């Protein structure tokens, strides 16, 4: 019985910890310049389709969570 309770706590706890670590890793990767450039390219394509025109984003600066600015 004690073994079942132990696994009943350890397994869900490990899953939750793994998900939190993946979210933290994704948040850190979003702050890198290559990730920001990729996001800018995808945004240019999607907005271009939506407005039937062209959009050019030179550079994304700042933090995605507190302050974000687009240059050029």
N, C-alpha and C positions, 0 to 999 in steps of 0.2 A: 504494500500500500504506500509506504514512504517513497519507494522508487517511482511509482506512478505520479505522485504529487511533485516529486523533484523534476521529472521530465515535463510535467504539465506547466511548470513555471519556467524552466530553462529554455525549452524550445520556443515558446512564444516570445520570451524575452530576447532570445538570440535573433529571431526574425525582426522584431521591432528595432533592435540595435542595428542590424544590417540595413534596414530601410533608412534609418536616420543617418548612417554613415554614407549611404549612396546619395542622399539629398545634400549632405554637406559637401561631398565631392563634386556634385553637379554645380552647387553654388560657387565653389572655388574655381571650377573650370570656366564658368560664365564670366569671370573677371579677367581672363587672359585675353590678350589682343587677338590671337587667331580666332577664338570663339566669337569675339565681337565683330571681326571682319566677316565671318561666315553668316552671322545674324544679319549684318548689313546687306550682304548679297542676296540672301533669301527675302529680306524685306523689300529690296528694290524690285525683285521679280514679282512678288505678290502684289505690291502696290501698283506696279506698272500694269498688271493685268486688270486690276480693279478700276483704275482711272483711264484706261486706254491711252496711256502716255508713258513717259519716261520719268523716273525718279533716280537721282544720283545722291548717294550718301558717301561723303568723303571719309569720315572717321567717326566712330562712336567713342565718346570719352565719358568717364565717370563711373559711378557704381550703379548697377541695375536695381539696387534695393533702396537707395536714398536719393541719388542725383544722377541724371542721365542727360547728356547733351550730344547733339549731332553737329558735326563740323562740315562745312562746304555743302 
